[in-house]
Amino acid sequence: LKSPSARADSFSQAPARAQDNYAMALNIRDYRFLIVDDLREMRMTLHGMLDSLKVKVMHEAKSGDEALEVLSKQPVDVVLCDYNLGEGRDGQQTLEEAKGRG
């Protein structure tokens, strides 16, 4: 049996392949994502991470209002939402309102 640290070492030696296997196991590529963050850099970072997992459908919003607009027009499976969104609604308020709209 390999020790946990040995397994971790072998995982880190092939991160791209591990990412592919992980994404395939979850079928993450077929999920539709919405990234909500007022910081462009953070939206770009998350977009890049999802892109590396070969996610096909990604939407972005920079405010709670914009997120609710996207959600009213596009089917979304996963919302990645910052809590502090600047002026207006915070992330929790945005998600609660979206859930209430069903």
C-alpha positions in Angstrom: 0.0 0.0 0.0 1.2 3.5 -0.8 1.2 6.1 2.0 -1.0 9.2 1.5 2.0 11.3 0.9 3.2 8.9 -1.9 -0.2 9.1 -3.5 -0.1 12.9 -3.3 3.4 12.9 -4.9 2.2 10.8 -7.8 -0.9 13.1 -8.2 1.3 16.2 -8.4 3.6 14.7 -11.0 0.7 14.5 -13.6 -1.6 17.4 -12.8 -3.0 17.9 -16.3 -3.9 14.2 -16.6 -5.4 14.3 -13.1 -7.5 17.3 -14.0 -8.8 15.5 -17.0 -9.7 12.5 -15.0 -11.4 14.5 -12.3 -13.3 16.6 -14.8 -14.4 13.4 -16.6 -15.5 11.7 -13.4 -17.8 14.7 -12.6 -18.9 15.3 -16.2 -18.0 18.9 -15.3 -17.6 19.8 -19.0 -21.4 19.5 -19.4 -22.3 21.8 -16.6 -23.3 25.4 -17.3 -21.5 27.9 -15.1 -22.2 31.5 -14.0 -19.2 33.4 -12.6 -20.3 36.4 -10.5 -17.6 38.8 -9.3 -17.1 42.6 -9.5 -13.4 42.1 -10.1 -12.5 41.5 -13.7 -9.3 39.7 -12.8 -11.1 37.2 -10.6 -13.7 36.5 -13.4 -10.8 36.0 -15.8 -9.0 33.7 -13.4 -12.1 31.5 -12.7 -12.9 31.5 -16.5 -9.4 30.3 -17.2 -9.7 27.5 -14.6 -13.0 26.3 -16.0 -11.6 26.6 -19.5 -8.7 24.3 -18.5 -11.3 21.8 -17.4 -12.8 22.1 -20.8 -16.1 23.5 -19.5 -18.2 24.4 -22.6 -20.7 26.9 -21.2 -19.7 29.8 -19.0 -21.5 33.1 -18.4 -20.1 36.0 -16.4 -21.7 38.8 -14.4 -20.0 41.7 -12.5 -22.9 42.5 -10.2 -25.9 40.9 -8.5 -28.3 42.6 -10.9 -26.4 41.4 -13.9 -26.3 37.9 -12.4 -30.1 37.9 -11.9 -30.5 39.0 -15.5 -28.3 36.2 -16.8 -30.2 33.7 -14.7 -33.5 34.9 -16.0 -32.4 34.2 -19.6 -29.9 31.3 -19.4 -30.1 27.9 -17.8 -27.2 27.5 -15.3 -26.2 24.5 -13.2 -23.5 26.1 -11.0 -23.1 29.7 -9.8 -19.6 30.7 -8.5 -20.4 34.0 -6.7 -18.3 36.4 -4.7 -19.8 37.7 -1.5 -18.6 41.3 -1.8 -20.0 42.6 -5.1 -19.5 46.3 -4.5 -22.6 48.5 -4.7 -26.0 46.9 -4.5 -26.7 43.3 -3.5 -24.0 41.2 -2.0 -23.5 37.6 -3.1 -25.8 36.0 -0.5 -28.6 38.4 -1.3 -28.2 37.7 -5.0 -28.3 33.9 -4.5 -31.2 34.1 -2.2 -33.2 36.1 -4.7 -32.2 33.8 -7.5 -33.4 30.8 -5.5 -36.7 32.6 -4.7 -37.3 33.2 -8.4 -36.8 29.4 -8.9 
